[in-house]
Amino acid sequence: GGKRGLEAQAVPENGFRIRYIMTRGFPRRAWWRWPAALGANVIGLFQALWVVASERPDAVLGTGGYVSGPVSAAAWMLGRPLLLQEQNSIPGLANRWLARVADEVHLSFTEARTYFGRKDNLKVTGNPVRRHILGGDRLQGLQAFGLADGRPTVFVFGGSRGAHRINEAALEAMRRLKGRVDIQFILQTGREDLDWGRGIVEAEQLPARVLPFLRDIHLAYAAADLVVCRSGAMTLAEIAACGTPAILVPYPYAAHNHQEVNAHNLVERGAAAMIPDRELSGERLAKEIAHLIADRQTLSRMSANARTFARLDAAERIVMSLERWSQGRGAVRATDPPLPGDGGGR
């Protein structure tokens, strides 16, 4: 992993050992930084070769991105079974390149198949979802956040670090809805906006609980009638698993605009509404929230449609593939039990 990424904290906290390599992304809007990024990633590749050679893994799972890329490449160079997992509708460059030599590529969206030249190693398995996400109880969730039972609840968050654009629009929406619509909010601001957000809520007595980060996010999902969030692939997998209606605000600077493409998959099937980031305002968000909260039938239909995207066995299926390759048995063959969505393996 990288020392500046979330994995530096999350991996040790969950009881796993982590090894670090030097990596750096290639900023699309700052090409003059590419030579430094290239140098860092060359060093990272040599470090990754050492990690793979010394750890001698039975199989390697790469999830794309500039940290996973060197390790995945090192696994292939050293002859280790390589499996990839692509979370988005539009695959990242690292996974597109590595898919040519990977033993299996696990996709979350069927639409992603069109971006790969090689098809025989593709499998549609979905995104893994943490099991505890499904274990929330509505009343328990409301109590955990000190919220009232019987009032519609909206959960707003912009990812683990928060999103200032969403925080700003949400607070303005609360102002507009206060006294007109009986709604309460859970607002995850991220650490940078915490004091600012709490200050506004307290000064204006807005009906919201403001928090920097949620470790028990399953309780927020359980309490919520509606979610306002970005449309990263893992977030969409969670709201699909929970069947939570959502207003999606795609991150506008995601590579290849993949968040908007992700969002369209749910919107076109009636599982979510969408506000493009460029159109986001407190007024627009307030109107969308008020409209959906007032229409319980639409919320119920969105919830049912969202659940059709859920692939609750994604983690188990990826683990089964890892076990096959680590035991030297390779891809599913004719004698193996078929798995829905498999595209075969090499």
BALOBA-1460 file (C-alpha; in Angstrom, 3 decimals):
// residues 346
<rec num="1" residu="g" x="0.000" y="0.000" z="0.000"/>
<rec num="2" residu="g" x="0.878" y="3.687" z="0.080"/>
<rec num="3" residu="k" x="1.754" y="5.479" z="3.309"/>
<rec num="4" residu="r" x="-0.629" y="8.356" z="2.532"/>
<rec num="5" residu="g" x="-3.627" y="6.250" z="1.573"/>
<rec num="6" residu="l" x="-6.523" y="5.136" z="3.761"/>
<rec num="7" residu="e" x="-5.044" y="1.629" z="3.728"/>
<rec num="8" residu="a" x="-2.206" y="2.804" z="5.983"/>
<rec num="9" residu="q" x="-4.725" y="3.061" z="8.821"/>
<rec num="10" residu="a" x="-7.458" y="0.640" z="7.766"/>
<rec num="11" residu="v" x="-5.290" y="-2.434" z="7.105"/>
<rec num="12" residu="p" x="-3.500" y="-2.554" z="10.500"/>
<rec num="13" residu="e" x="-6.742" y="-1.702" z="12.313"/>
<rec num="14" residu="n" x="-8.308" y="-4.827" z="10.833"/>
<rec num="15" residu="g" x="-5.465" y="-7.066" z="11.971"/>
<rec num="16" residu="f" x="-3.516" y="-7.417" z="8.731"/>
<rec num="17" residu="r" x="0.137" y="-6.713" z="7.969"/>
<rec num="18" residu="i" x="0.929" y="-4.075" z="5.347"/>
<rec num="19" residu="r" x="4.048" y="-3.492" z="3.227"/>
<rec num="20" residu="y" x="4.598" y="-0.086" z="1.655"/>
<rec num="21" residu="i" x="5.879" y="0.844" z="-1.790"/>
<rec num="22" residu="m" x="6.556" y="4.227" z="-3.392"/>
<rec num="23" residu="t" x="3.897" y="5.182" z="-5.925"/>
<rec num="24" residu="r" x="2.435" y="8.346" z="-7.358"/>
<rec num="25" residu="g" x="-0.500" y="9.043" z="-9.634"/>
<rec num="26" residu="f" x="-0.218" y="10.837" z="-12.976"/>
<rec num="27" residu="p" x="-2.236" y="14.074" z="-12.554"/>
<rec num="28" residu="r" x="-4.192" y="14.580" z="-15.771"/>
<rec num="29" residu="r" x="-4.196" y="18.377" z="-15.470"/>
<rec num="30" residu="a" x="-0.517" y="18.738" z="-14.502"/>
<rec num="31" residu="w" x="1.548" y="16.925" z="-17.147"/>
<rec num="32" residu="w" x="4.746" y="18.612" z="-15.940"/>
<rec num="33" residu="r" x="4.575" y="16.370" z="-12.859"/>
<rec num="34" residu="w" x="4.591" y="13.186" z="-14.923"/>
<rec num="35" residu="p" x="8.420" y="12.695" z="-14.906"/>
<rec num="36" residu="a" x="8.435" y="12.706" z="-11.097"/>
<rec num="37" residu="a" x="5.458" y="10.332" z="-11.055"/>
<rec num="38" residu="l" x="7.183" y="8.026" z="-13.545"/>
<rec num="39" residu="g" x="10.337" y="7.966" z="-11.418"/>
<rec num="40" residu="a" x="8.368" y="7.184" z="-8.260"/>
<rec num="41" residu="n" x="6.516" y="4.357" z="-9.965"/>
<rec num="42" residu="v" x="9.696" y="2.807" z="-11.386"/>
<rec num="43" residu="i" x="11.058" y="2.718" z="-7.837"/>
<rec num="44" residu="g" x="7.711" y="1.331" z="-6.702"/>
<rec num="45" residu="l" x="7.912" y="-1.470" z="-9.269"/>
<rec num="46" residu="f" x="11.320" y="-2.582" z="-7.973"/>
<rec num="47" residu="q" x="9.995" y="-2.415" z="-4.408"/>
<rec num="48" residu="a" x="6.947" y="-4.438" z="-5.479"/>
<rec num="49" residu="l" x="9.193" y="-7.075" z="-7.089"/>
<rec num="50" residu="w" x="11.018" y="-7.412" z="-3.777"/>
<rec num="51" residu="v" x="7.768" y="-7.648" z="-1.805"/>
<rec num="52" residu="v" x="6.313" y="-10.339" z="-4.079"/>
<rec num="53" residu="a" x="9.602" y="-12.267" z="-4.220"/>
<rec num="54" residu="s" x="10.023" y="-12.212" z="-0.429"/>
<rec num="55" residu="e" x="6.384" y="-12.872" z="0.475"/>
<rec num="56" residu="r" x="5.955" y="-15.610" z="-2.179"/>
<rec num="57" residu="p" x="2.143" y="-15.300" z="-2.407"/>
<rec num="58" residu="d" x="0.157" y="-18.195" z="-3.860"/>
<rec num="59" residu="a" x="-1.950" y="-15.665" z="-5.805"/>
<rec num="60" residu="v" x="-2.242" y="-11.874" z="-6.104"/>
<rec num="61" residu="l" x="-5.441" y="-9.814" z="-6.333"/>
<rec num="62" residu="g" x="-5.057" y="-6.335" z="-7.839"/>
<rec num="63" residu="t" x="-7.781" y="-3.724" z="-7.558"/>
<rec num="64" residu="g" x="-6.428" y="-1.192" z="-10.052"/>
<rec num="65" residu="g" x="-4.932" y="2.220" z="-9.419"/>
<rec num="66" residu="y" x="-1.375" y="3.456" z="-9.070"/>
<rec num="67" residu="v" x="-0.657" y="1.525" z="-5.850"/>
<rec num="68" residu="s" x="-2.021" y="-1.799" z="-7.042"/>
<rec num="69" residu="g" x="-0.502" y="-1.492" z="-10.526"/>
<rec num="70" residu="p" x="3.181" y="-2.095" z="-9.666"/>
<rec num="71" residu="v" x="2.343" y="-5.019" z="-7.376"/>
<rec num="72" residu="s" x="0.123" y="-6.622" z="-10.015"/>
<rec num="73" residu="a" x="2.832" y="-6.154" z="-12.653"/>
<rec num="74" residu="a" x="5.409" y="-7.662" z="-10.297"/>
<rec num="75" residu="a" x="3.183" y="-10.692" z="-9.697"/>
<rec num="76" residu="w" x="2.932" y="-11.319" z="-13.445"/>
<rec num="77" residu="m" x="6.671" y="-10.807" z="-13.979"/>
<rec num="78" residu="l" x="7.447" y="-13.351" z="-11.247"/>
<rec num="79" residu="g" x="4.949" y="-15.890" z="-12.533"/>
<rec num="80" residu="r" x="2.404" y="-15.633" z="-9.724"/>
<rec num="81" residu="p" x="-1.301" y="-16.122" z="-10.523"/>
<rec num="82" residu="l" x="-2.777" y="-12.643" z="-11.053"/>
<rec num="83" residu="l" x="-6.443" y="-11.784" z="-10.573"/>
<rec num="84" residu="l" x="-7.853" y="-8.275" z="-11.021"/>
<rec num="85" residu="q" x="-10.998" y="-6.676" z="-9.634"/>
<rec num="86" residu="e" x="-12.471" y="-3.675" z="-11.468"/>
<rec num="87" residu="q" x="-15.033" y="-1.669" z="-9.511"/>
<rec num="88" residu="n" x="-16.268" y="0.804" z="-12.118"/>
<rec num="89" residu="s" x="-18.293" y="0.881" z="-15.326"/>
<rec num="90" residu="i" x="-15.283" y="2.371" z="-17.123"/>
<rec num="91" residu="p" x="-12.088" y="0.513" z="-16.141"/>
<rec num="92" residu="g" x="-8.986" y="2.398" z="-15.100"/>
<rec num="93" residu="l" x="-5.853" y="2.369" z="-17.253"/>
<rec num="94" residu="a" x="-3.920" y="0.067" z="-14.905"/>
<rec num="95" residu="n" x="-6.533" y="-2.671" z="-15.070"/>
<rec num="96" residu="r" x="-7.001" y="-2.263" z="-18.832"/>
<rec num="97" residu="w" x="-3.297" y="-2.877" z="-19.419"/>
<rec num="98" residu="l" x="-2.903" y="-5.637" z="-16.863"/>
<rec num="99" residu="a" x="-6.035" y="-7.464" z="-18.050"/>
<rec num="100" residu="r" x="-4.059" y="-8.607" z="-21.092"/>
<rec num="101" residu="v" x="-1.877" y="-10.824" z="-18.895"/>
<rec num="102" residu="a" x="-4.138" y="-11.455" z="-15.884"/>
<rec num="103" residu="d" x="-5.498" y="-14.931" z="-15.211"/>
<rec num="104" residu="e" x="-8.932" y="-13.556" z="-14.288"/>
<rec num="105" residu="v" x="-10.577" y="-10.129" z="-14.272"/>
<rec num="106" residu="h" x="-13.591" y="-9.719" z="-11.989"/>
<rec num="107" residu="l" x="-15.982" y="-6.981" z="-13.126"/>
<rec num="108" residu="s" x="-18.678" y="-5.167" z="-11.196"/>
<rec num="109" residu="f" x="-20.639" y="-3.903" z="-14.205"/>
<rec num="110" residu="t" x="-21.425" y="-5.914" z="-17.328"/>
<rec num="111" residu="e" x="-20.917" y="-2.696" z="-19.345"/>
<rec num="112" residu="a" x="-17.192" y="-2.759" z="-18.487"/>
<rec num="113" residu="r" x="-16.643" y="-5.800" z="-20.741"/>
<rec num="114" residu="t" x="-16.554" y="-3.591" z="-23.837"/>
<rec num="115" residu="y" x="-13.353" y="-1.854" z="-22.651"/>
<rec num="116" residu="f" x="-11.246" y="-5.018" z="-22.632"/>
<rec num="117" residu="g" x="-9.742" y="-6.491" z="-25.784"/>
<rec num="118" residu="r" x="-9.369" y="-9.914" z="-24.240"/>
<rec num="119" residu="k" x="-12.681" y="-11.488" z="-23.177"/>
<rec num="120" residu="d" x="-11.874" y="-15.051" z="-22.123"/>
<rec num="121" residu="n" x="-10.679" y="-14.072" z="-18.634"/>
<rec num="122" residu="l" x="-13.603" y="-11.766" z="-17.721"/>
<rec num="123" residu="k" x="-16.134" y="-12.577" z="-14.990"/>
<rec num="124" residu="v" x="-19.004" y="-10.394" z="-13.765"/>
<rec num="125" residu="t" x="-19.036" y="-10.860" z="-9.995"/>
<rec num="126" residu="g" x="-19.993" y="-7.446" z="-8.593"/>
<rec num="127" residu="n" x="-18.318" y="-5.407" z="-5.871"/>
<rec num="128" residu="p" x="-17.698" y="-6.999" z="-2.466"/>
<rec num="129" residu="v" x="-19.762" y="-5.460" z="0.335"/>
<rec num="130" residu="r" x="-18.896" y="-5.627" z="4.027"/>
<rec num="131" residu="r" x="-21.296" y="-8.027" z="5.719"/>
<rec num="132" residu="h" x="-22.023" y="-5.715" z="8.643"/>
<rec num="133" residu="i" x="-23.491" y="-3.197" z="6.158"/>
<rec num="134" residu="l" x="-26.538" y="-5.461" z="5.993"/>
<rec num="135" residu="g" x="-26.883" y="-5.828" z="9.750"/>
<rec num="136" residu="g" x="-28.362" y="-2.440" z="10.624"/>
<rec num="137" residu="d" x="-31.714" y="-2.002" z="12.347"/>
<rec num="138" residu="r" x="-33.636" y="1.244" z="11.726"/>
<rec num="139" residu="l" x="-34.537" y="1.911" z="15.351"/>
<rec num="140" residu="q" x="-31.013" y="1.060" z="16.474"/>
<rec num="141" residu="g" x="-29.642" y="3.426" z="13.849"/>
<rec num="142" residu="l" x="-31.888" y="6.304" z="14.889"/>
<rec num="143" residu="q" x="-30.970" y="5.792" z="18.535"/>
<rec num="144" residu="a" x="-27.254" y="5.681" z="17.708"/>
<rec num="145" residu="f" x="-27.471" y="9.160" z="16.184"/>
<rec num="146" residu="g" x="-29.933" y="10.566" z="18.714"/>
<rec num="147" residu="l" x="-32.651" y="11.005" z="16.097"/>
<rec num="148" residu="a" x="-36.417" y="10.751" z="16.452"/>
<rec num="149" residu="d" x="-38.381" y="7.736" z="15.280"/>
<rec num="150" residu="g" x="-41.216" y="8.539" z="12.884"/>
<rec num="151" residu="r" x="-39.431" y="11.410" z="11.096"/>
<rec num="152" residu="p" x="-38.012" y="10.969" z="7.580"/>
<rec num="153" residu="t" x="-34.229" y="10.751" z="7.725"/>
<rec num="154" residu="v" x="-31.743" y="11.773" z="5.038"/>
<rec num="155" residu="f" x="-28.122" y="10.589" z="5.204"/>
<rec num="156" residu="v" x="-25.670" y="12.893" z="3.385"/>
<rec num="157" residu="f" x="-22.020" y="12.028" z="2.801"/>
<rec num="158" residu="g" x="-19.332" y="12.649" z="0.229"/>
<rec num="159" residu="g" x="-17.064" y="9.674" z="0.816"/>
<rec num="160" residu="s" x="-14.748" y="8.905" z="3.714"/>
<rec num="161" residu="r" x="-13.085" y="12.338" z="3.531"/>
<rec num="162" residu="g" x="-16.290" y="14.250" z="2.866"/>
<rec num="163" residu="a" x="-17.033" y="16.596" z="-0.049"/>
<rec num="164" residu="h" x="-17.272" y="20.351" z="0.516"/>
<rec num="165" residu="r" x="-19.604" y="20.874" z="-2.466"/>
<rec num="166" residu="i" x="-22.090" y="18.372" z="-1.059"/>
<rec num="167" residu="n" x="-21.733" y="19.691" z="2.497"/>
<rec num="168" residu="e" x="-22.415" y="23.247" z="1.321"/>
<rec num="169" residu="a" x="-25.485" y="22.246" z="-0.696"/>
<rec num="170" residu="a" x="-26.815" y="20.051" z="2.114"/>
<rec num="171" residu="l" x="-26.621" y="22.829" z="4.700"/>
<rec num="172" residu="e" x="-28.381" y="25.263" z="2.358"/>
<rec num="173" residu="a" x="-31.029" y="22.602" z="1.634"/>
<rec num="174" residu="m" x="-31.602" y="22.203" z="5.381"/>
<rec num="175" residu="r" x="-32.159" y="25.946" z="5.696"/>
<rec num="176" residu="r" x="-34.733" y="25.880" z="2.904"/>
<rec num="177" residu="l" x="-36.538" y="22.824" z="4.263"/>
<rec num="178" residu="k" x="-36.553" y="23.894" z="7.917"/>
<rec num="179" residu="g" x="-40.089" y="24.647" z="9.039"/>
<rec num="180" residu="r" x="-41.554" y="23.438" z="5.734"/>
<rec num="181" residu="v" x="-40.781" y="19.727" z="5.728"/>
<rec num="182" residu="d" x="-40.295" y="17.599" z="8.841"/>
<rec num="183" residu="i" x="-36.972" y="15.969" z="7.913"/>
<rec num="184" residu="q" x="-33.891" y="15.155" z="9.988"/>
<rec num="185" residu="f" x="-30.366" y="14.683" z="8.643"/>
<rec num="186" residu="i" x="-27.190" y="12.741" z="9.276"/>
<rec num="187" residu="l" x="-24.344" y="14.740" z="7.699"/>
<rec num="188" residu="q" x="-20.873" y="13.230" z="7.406"/>
<rec num="189" residu="t" x="-18.685" y="16.217" z="6.579"/>
<rec num="190" residu="g" x="-15.172" y="14.804" z="6.738"/>
<rec num="191" residu="r" x="-12.644" y="16.246" z="9.194"/>
<rec num="192" residu="e" x="-11.882" y="19.471" z="7.313"/>
<rec num="193" residu="d" x="-15.495" y="20.707" z="7.281"/>
<rec num="194" residu="l" x="-16.476" y="19.399" z="10.714"/>
<rec num="195" residu="d" x="-16.159" y="22.572" z="12.823"/>
<rec num="196" residu="w" x="-17.622" y="24.752" z="10.070"/>
<rec num="197" residu="g" x="-20.578" y="22.414" z="9.524"/>
<rec num="198" residu="r" x="-21.301" y="21.939" z="13.215"/>
<rec num="199" residu="g" x="-21.089" y="25.668" z="13.781"/>
<rec num="200" residu="i" x="-23.785" y="26.363" z="11.170"/>
<rec num="201" residu="v" x="-26.058" y="23.581" z="12.427"/>
<rec num="202" residu="e" x="-25.805" y="24.753" z="16.037"/>
<rec num="203" residu="a" x="-26.132" y="28.474" z="15.261"/>
<rec num="204" residu="e" x="-29.173" y="27.997" z="13.019"/>
<rec num="205" residu="q" x="-30.636" y="25.047" z="14.936"/>
<rec num="206" residu="l" x="-30.831" y="22.878" z="11.849"/>
<rec num="207" residu="p" x="-32.201" y="19.329" z="12.329"/>
<rec num="208" residu="a" x="-28.950" y="17.441" z="11.765"/>
<rec num="209" residu="r" x="-26.289" y="15.314" z="13.406"/>
<rec num="210" residu="v" x="-22.894" y="16.339" z="12.034"/>
<rec num="211" residu="l" x="-20.036" y="13.836" z="12.164"/>
<rec num="212" residu="p" x="-16.534" y="13.755" z="10.642"/>
<rec num="213" residu="f" x="-16.439" y="10.059" z="9.770"/>
<rec num="214" residu="l" x="-18.687" y="7.048" z="10.319"/>
<rec num="215" residu="r" x="-17.201" y="3.729" z="11.367"/>
<rec num="216" residu="d" x="-20.717" y="2.372" z="11.903"/>
<rec num="217" residu="i" x="-21.999" y="3.463" z="8.513"/>
<rec num="218" residu="h" x="-24.408" y="0.510" z="8.470"/>
<rec num="219" residu="l" x="-26.421" y="2.267" z="11.192"/>
<rec num="220" residu="a" x="-26.695" y="5.401" z="9.034"/>
<rec num="221" residu="y" x="-27.905" y="3.341" z="6.078"/>
<rec num="222" residu="a" x="-30.416" y="1.579" z="8.330"/>
<rec num="223" residu="a" x="-31.765" y="4.871" z="9.694"/>
<rec num="224" residu="a" x="-32.010" y="6.578" z="6.302"/>
<rec num="225" residu="d" x="-35.058" y="6.873" z="4.063"/>
<rec num="226" residu="l" x="-32.881" y="8.573" z="1.466"/>
<rec num="227" residu="v" x="-29.144" y="8.966" z="0.848"/>
<rec num="228" residu="v" x="-27.313" y="11.847" z="-0.857"/>
<rec num="229" residu="c" x="-23.832" y="10.779" z="-1.953"/>
<rec num="230" residu="r" x="-21.185" y="10.508" z="-4.656"/>
<rec num="231" residu="s" x="-21.387" y="7.574" z="-7.063"/>
<rec num="232" residu="g" x="-18.180" y="5.696" z="-6.472"/>
<rec num="233" residu="a" x="-18.548" y="2.002" z="-7.229"/>
<rec num="234" residu="m" x="-18.219" y="0.793" z="-3.640"/>
<rec num="235" residu="t" x="-20.800" y="3.314" z="-2.408"/>
<rec num="236" residu="l" x="-23.235" y="2.134" z="-5.083"/>
<rec num="237" residu="a" x="-22.644" y="-1.478" z="-4.069"/>
<rec num="238" residu="e" x="-23.526" y="-0.602" z="-0.477"/>
<rec num="239" residu="i" x="-26.719" y="1.306" z="-1.256"/>
<rec num="240" residu="a" x="-27.789" y="-1.504" z="-3.605"/>
<rec num="241" residu="a" x="-27.188" y="-4.116" z="-0.906"/>
<rec num="242" residu="c" x="-29.179" y="-2.057" z="1.606"/>
<rec num="243" residu="g" x="-31.864" y="-1.098" z="-0.919"/>
<rec num="244" residu="t" x="-31.537" y="2.571" z="0.030"/>
<rec num="245" residu="p" x="-32.972" y="5.159" z="-2.421"/>
<rec num="246" residu="a" x="-30.357" y="7.727" z="-3.372"/>
<rec num="247" residu="i" x="-29.721" y="11.111" z="-4.931"/>
<rec num="248" residu="l" x="-26.347" y="10.700" z="-6.627"/>
<rec num="249" residu="v" x="-23.923" y="13.588" z="-7.197"/>
<rec num="250" residu="p" x="-21.082" y="12.146" z="-9.311"/>
<rec num="251" residu="y" x="-17.571" y="13.427" z="-8.607"/>
<rec num="252" residu="p" x="-16.828" y="15.504" z="-11.730"/>
<rec num="253" residu="y" x="-13.060" y="14.894" z="-11.831"/>
<rec num="254" residu="a" x="-13.122" y="11.093" z="-11.729"/>
<rec num="255" residu="a" x="-11.079" y="9.450" z="-14.486"/>
<rec num="256" residu="h" x="-13.082" y="9.117" z="-17.717"/>
<rec num="257" residu="n" x="-16.059" y="10.580" z="-15.817"/>
<rec num="258" residu="h" x="-16.690" y="7.042" z="-14.561"/>
<rec num="259" residu="q" x="-18.775" y="8.172" z="-11.574"/>
<rec num="260" residu="e" x="-21.406" y="9.687" z="-13.855"/>
<rec num="261" residu="v" x="-21.446" y="6.498" z="-15.929"/>
<rec num="262" residu="n" x="-21.794" y="4.467" z="-12.714"/>
<rec num="263" residu="a" x="-24.719" y="6.666" z="-11.657"/>
<rec num="264" residu="h" x="-26.499" y="6.338" z="-15.001"/>
<rec num="265" residu="n" x="-26.644" y="2.567" z="-14.505"/>
<rec num="266" residu="l" x="-28.884" y="3.072" z="-11.456"/>
<rec num="267" residu="v" x="-30.804" y="6.098" z="-12.746"/>
<rec num="268" residu="e" x="-31.805" y="4.384" z="-15.995"/>
<rec num="269" residu="r" x="-33.251" y="1.481" z="-14.016"/>
<rec num="270" residu="g" x="-35.206" y="3.657" z="-11.602"/>
<rec num="271" residu="a" x="-32.965" y="2.915" z="-8.627"/>
<rec num="272" residu="a" x="-31.708" y="6.481" z="-8.013"/>
<rec num="273" residu="a" x="-31.973" y="10.146" z="-8.969"/>
<rec num="274" residu="m" x="-28.961" y="12.166" z="-10.093"/>
<rec num="275" residu="i" x="-27.821" y="15.790" z="-9.849"/>
<rec num="276" residu="p" x="-24.655" y="16.531" z="-11.866"/>
<rec num="277" residu="d" x="-22.083" y="18.337" z="-9.721"/>
<rec num="278" residu="r" x="-22.215" y="21.397" z="-11.996"/>
<rec num="279" residu="e" x="-25.964" y="21.702" z="-11.305"/>
<rec num="280" residu="l" x="-25.757" y="21.098" z="-7.564"/>
<rec num="281" residu="s" x="-27.161" y="23.836" z="-5.323"/>
<rec num="282" residu="g" x="-28.991" y="24.006" z="-2.036"/>
<rec num="283" residu="e" x="-32.178" y="24.968" z="-3.851"/>
<rec num="284" residu="r" x="-31.996" y="22.051" z="-6.308"/>
<rec num="285" residu="l" x="-31.119" y="19.560" z="-3.584"/>
<rec num="286" residu="a" x="-33.935" y="20.776" z="-1.317"/>
<rec num="287" residu="k" x="-36.468" y="20.324" z="-4.145"/>
<rec num="288" residu="e" x="-35.252" y="16.785" z="-4.908"/>
<rec num="289" residu="i" x="-35.301" y="15.762" z="-1.249"/>
<rec num="290" residu="a" x="-38.754" y="17.237" z="-0.606"/>
<rec num="291" residu="h" x="-40.169" y="15.600" z="-3.740"/>
<rec num="292" residu="l" x="-38.850" y="12.118" z="-2.949"/>
<rec num="293" residu="i" x="-39.612" y="12.164" z="0.784"/>
<rec num="294" residu="a" x="-43.214" y="13.147" z="0.002"/>
<rec num="295" residu="d" x="-43.613" y="10.263" z="-2.464"/>
<rec num="296" residu="r" x="-43.330" y="7.060" z="-0.432"/>
<rec num="297" residu="q" x="-44.401" y="4.955" z="-3.402"/>
<rec num="298" residu="t" x="-41.490" y="6.198" z="-5.498"/>
<rec num="299" residu="l" x="-39.064" y="5.622" z="-2.621"/>
<rec num="300" residu="s" x="-40.326" y="2.073" z="-2.247"/>
<rec num="301" residu="r" x="-39.923" y="1.429" z="-5.973"/>
<rec num="302" residu="m" x="-36.395" y="2.900" z="-5.965"/>
<rec num="303" residu="s" x="-35.484" y="0.670" z="-3.028"/>
<rec num="304" residu="a" x="-36.691" y="-2.460" z="-4.822"/>
<rec num="305" residu="n" x="-34.886" y="-1.469" z="-8.022"/>
<rec num="306" residu="a" x="-31.659" y="-0.765" z="-6.128"/>
<rec num="307" residu="r" x="-31.670" y="-4.261" z="-4.647"/>
<rec num="308" residu="t" x="-31.645" y="-5.768" z="-8.137"/>
<rec num="309" residu="f" x="-28.072" y="-4.432" z="-8.501"/>
<rec num="310" residu="a" x="-26.862" y="-6.140" z="-5.331"/>
<rec num="311" residu="r" x="-24.461" y="-9.055" z="-5.700"/>
<rec num="312" residu="l" x="-24.179" y="-10.197" z="-2.118"/>
<rec num="313" residu="d" x="-21.966" y="-13.162" z="-3.007"/>
<rec num="314" residu="a" x="-19.280" y="-11.068" z="-4.765"/>
<rec num="315" residu="a" x="-16.665" y="-11.482" z="-2.020"/>
<rec num="316" residu="e" x="-17.262" y="-15.231" z="-1.759"/>
<rec num="317" residu="r" x="-16.918" y="-15.706" z="-5.516"/>
<rec num="318" residu="i" x="-13.662" y="-13.741" z="-5.668"/>
<rec num="319" residu="v" x="-12.304" y="-15.748" z="-2.721"/>
<rec num="320" residu="m" x="-13.281" y="-19.003" z="-4.473"/>
<rec num="321" residu="s" x="-11.307" y="-17.916" z="-7.532"/>
<rec num="322" residu="l" x="-8.291" y="-16.964" z="-5.403"/>
<rec num="323" residu="e" x="-8.405" y="-20.359" z="-3.712"/>
<rec num="324" residu="r" x="-8.540" y="-22.164" z="-7.063"/>
<rec num="325" residu="w" x="-5.556" y="-20.309" z="-8.433"/>
<rec num="326" residu="s" x="-3.555" y="-20.499" z="-5.198"/>
<rec num="327" residu="q" x="-4.057" y="-24.278" z="-5.179"/>
<rec num="328" residu="g" x="-2.902" y="-24.544" z="-8.777"/>
<rec num="329" residu="r" x="-6.325" y="-25.479" z="-10.148"/>
<rec num="330" residu="g" x="-6.749" y="-22.354" z="-12.260"/>
<rec num="331" residu="a" x="-9.964" y="-21.127" z="-13.825"/>
<rec num="332" residu="v" x="-13.358" y="-22.805" z="-13.806"/>
<rec num="333" residu="r" x="-13.372" y="-25.727" z="-16.234"/>
<rec num="334" residu="a" x="-16.189" y="-27.796" z="-17.663"/>
<rec num="335" residu="t" x="-16.065" y="-30.128" z="-14.665"/>
<rec num="336" residu="d" x="-16.379" y="-27.298" z="-12.149"/>
<rec num="337" residu="p" x="-19.811" y="-26.097" z="-10.954"/>
<rec num="338" residu="p" x="-20.855" y="-23.115" z="-13.146"/>
<rec num="339" residu="l" x="-21.017" y="-19.659" z="-11.619"/>
<rec num="340" residu="p" x="-23.524" y="-17.091" z="-12.979"/>
<rec num="341" residu="g" x="-21.822" y="-14.284" z="-14.891"/>
<rec num="342" residu="d" x="-18.626" y="-16.210" z="-15.642"/>
<rec num="343" residu="g" x="-16.966" y="-15.389" z="-18.937"/>
<rec num="344" residu="g" x="-14.487" y="-18.252" z="-18.707"/>
<rec num="345" residu="g" x="-10.818" y="-18.156" z="-17.834"/>
<rec num="346" residu="r" x="-7.569" y="-19.027" z="-19.445"/>
